[in-house]
Amino acid sequence: MAKSVSMLKLSARLQLAYYRALDRDQGQALTEYALILALIAIVAIAALRFLSGGVKSELTSVASSL
């Protein structure tokens, strides 16, 4: 009987350790996704600034031809 109680306690401790580790991994993944999203936003803004002159001139020529 005492053996089964100690096994139950060990099982509960292992499950608790597993779920705690799982929670830490999910928080880490969320941080990684946020950093990737920020990097994509910075690259998109830089590309729009770089291409804005060309796009503006194209839109102006289309508007003038209409």
ABEGO torsion letter per residue (X at the ends): XAAAAAAAAAAAAAAAAAAAAAAAAAAAAAAAAAAAAAAAAAAAAAAAAAAAAAAAAAAAAAAAAX
